[in-house]
Amino acid sequence: MSRYEDNLKLLGQKIKKLRKSKGFSQLNLSVKLGITREHLSKIERGATFPSVKVLFDIVEILNAKFKDIADF
């Protein structure tokens, strides 16, 4: 696996962990983000990279800091 793929998986894992710690389901968060649950699932699995807008929206909606999901 490449470093890019490793980092993508780490990002997804951090998003998932933060989402769960804040009590959001994939469906709840995806609706607030304006994306499908399937797209959020792909982000959390590291199968696709979210847009910068989606990343910042995740941080804002989950009342977190960017470093909470991108510190790896």
C-alpha positions as CSV (number, residue, x, y, z in Angstrom):
1,M,0.0,0.0,0.0
2,S,1.3,3.5,-0.8
3,R,1.7,6.3,1.7
4,Y,-1.2,8.1,0.1
5,E,-3.5,5.1,0.6
6,D,-2.3,4.7,4.1
7,N,-3.0,8.3,4.9
8,L,-6.4,8.1,3.2
9,K,-7.3,5.2,5.4
10,L,-6.1,7.0,8.5
11,L,-8.1,10.0,7.7
12,G,-11.2,7.9,7.2
13,Q,-10.7,6.1,10.5
14,K,-10.3,9.4,12.4
15,I,-13.4,10.8,10.8
16,K,-15.4,7.7,11.7
17,K,-14.1,7.7,15.3
18,L,-14.9,11.4,15.7
19,R,-18.4,10.9,14.2
20,K,-19.1,8.1,16.6
21,S,-17.8,9.9,19.6
22,K,-20.1,12.8,18.9
23,G,-23.1,10.4,18.6
24,F,-23.8,10.8,14.8
25,S,-24.8,8.0,12.6
26,Q,-23.5,7.9,9.0
27,L,-26.9,8.9,7.8
28,N,-27.3,11.9,10.2
29,L,-23.9,13.3,9.3
30,S,-24.2,12.7,5.6
31,V,-27.6,14.6,5.5
32,K,-26.0,17.5,7.3
33,L,-23.0,17.4,4.9
34,G,-25.3,17.2,1.8
35,I,-23.7,14.0,0.6
36,T,-25.0,10.4,0.4
37,R,-24.5,8.0,3.2
38,E,-22.6,5.8,0.7
39,H,-20.2,8.6,-0.1
40,L,-19.5,9.1,3.6
41,S,-19.0,5.4,4.0
42,K,-16.4,5.5,1.2
43,I,-14.6,8.4,2.9
44,E,-14.5,6.6,6.2
45,R,-13.2,3.4,4.6
46,G,-10.5,5.4,2.8
47,A,-11.9,4.5,-0.6
48,T,-12.3,8.1,-1.7
49,F,-10.8,11.4,-0.7
50,P,-13.3,14.0,0.5
51,S,-13.3,17.5,-0.9
52,V,-11.7,20.2,1.2
53,K,-15.2,21.7,1.7
54,V,-16.5,18.4,3.1
55,L,-13.5,18.1,5.4
56,F,-14.1,21.5,6.8
57,D,-17.9,20.9,7.1
58,I,-17.2,17.7,9.0
59,V,-15.0,19.5,11.5
60,E,-17.6,22.3,11.9
61,I,-20.6,20.0,12.3
62,L,-18.8,17.7,14.7
63,N,-17.5,20.8,16.7
64,A,-13.9,19.7,16.4
65,K,-10.6,21.1,15.2
66,F,-9.1,20.2,11.8
67,K,-6.1,18.6,13.6
68,D,-8.5,16.1,15.2
69,I,-8.9,14.4,11.9
70,A,-5.7,15.3,10.1
71,D,-3.0,14.8,12.7
72,F,-1.2,11.7,11.5
